[in-house]
């Protein structure tokens, strides 16, 4: 992949969908993640819908909360 081929909107949508999938596979609701990670429900919803670009520290909080590695949480195909 070349840098000019990178589609940020598409990537964020895929990242968000992947985060939601991993969260659900671990049996966590959005409310539980938000409560345990100290995030607002709106923030997590926007991340999972691909509407915002999450900070790395926010991704780390989500990963820690649902007990997965950051690499697994963000493992999105770039092609």
C-alpha positions as CSV (number, residue, x, y, z in Angstrom):
1,X,0.0,0.0,0.0
2,X,1.2,3.5,-0.8
3,X,0.6,6.4,1.5
4,X,-1.5,8.1,-1.2
5,X,-3.8,5.1,-1.2
6,X,-4.6,5.4,2.5
7,X,-8.3,6.2,3.2
8,X,-8.5,7.6,6.7
9,X,-12.3,7.5,6.9
10,X,-12.4,3.8,5.7
11,X,-9.6,2.9,8.2
12,X,-11.4,4.6,11.1
13,X,-14.7,2.8,10.2
14,X,-12.9,-0.6,10.0
15,X,-11.0,0.1,13.2
16,X,-14.2,1.0,15.1
17,X,-16.0,-2.0,13.8
18,X,-13.1,-4.2,14.9
19,X,-13.1,-2.7,18.3
20,X,-16.8,-3.4,18.7
21,X,-16.3,-7.0,17.5
22,X,-13.5,-7.6,19.9
23,X,-15.4,-6.0,22.8
24,X,-18.5,-8.1,22.1
25,X,-16.5,-11.3,21.8
26,X,-15.2,-10.6,25.3
27,X,-18.8,-10.2,26.6
28,X,-18.5,-6.5,27.4
29,X,-21.3,-4.0,26.8
30,X,-20.4,-0.4,25.8
31,X,-21.7,0.7,29.2
32,X,-19.4,-1.6,31.1
33,X,-16.4,-0.6,29.1
34,X,-17.2,3.1,29.7
35,X,-17.7,2.6,33.4
36,X,-14.5,0.6,33.9
37,X,-12.3,2.7,31.5
38,X,-13.6,6.1,32.6
39,X,-14.9,6.9,29.1
40,X,-18.1,8.6,28.1
41,X,-20.7,6.4,26.3
42,X,-20.6,9.0,23.5
43,X,-16.9,8.7,23.1
44,X,-16.9,4.9,22.8
45,X,-19.9,5.0,20.4
46,X,-18.1,7.5,18.2
47,X,-14.9,5.4,18.2
48,X,-16.8,2.2,17.3
49,X,-18.7,4.0,14.5
50,X,-15.5,5.4,13.0
51,X,-16.5,9.0,13.6
52,X,-13.5,10.0,15.6
53,X,-9.8,9.3,15.6
54,X,-9.1,7.8,19.1
55,X,-6.0,8.7,21.0
56,X,-3.5,5.8,21.6
57,X,-4.1,6.2,25.4
58,X,-7.9,5.7,24.9
59,X,-7.2,2.6,22.8
60,X,-4.9,1.3,25.6
61,X,-7.6,1.9,28.2
62,X,-10.2,0.0,26.1
63,X,-7.7,-2.9,25.6
64,X,-6.8,-3.1,29.3
65,X,-10.5,-3.0,30.3
66,X,-11.5,-5.9,28.0
67,X,-8.3,-7.8,28.7
68,X,-6.8,-7.9,25.2
69,X,-3.5,-6.7,23.9
70,X,-3.4,-3.3,22.1
71,X,-2.2,-5.1,18.9
72,X,-5.2,-7.4,18.9
73,X,-7.6,-4.5,19.5
74,X,-6.2,-2.5,16.6
75,X,-5.5,-5.4,14.2
76,X,-7.1,-4.0,11.1
77,X,-6.1,-4.9,7.5
78,X,-4.6,-1.8,5.9
79,X,-5.3,-3.0,2.3
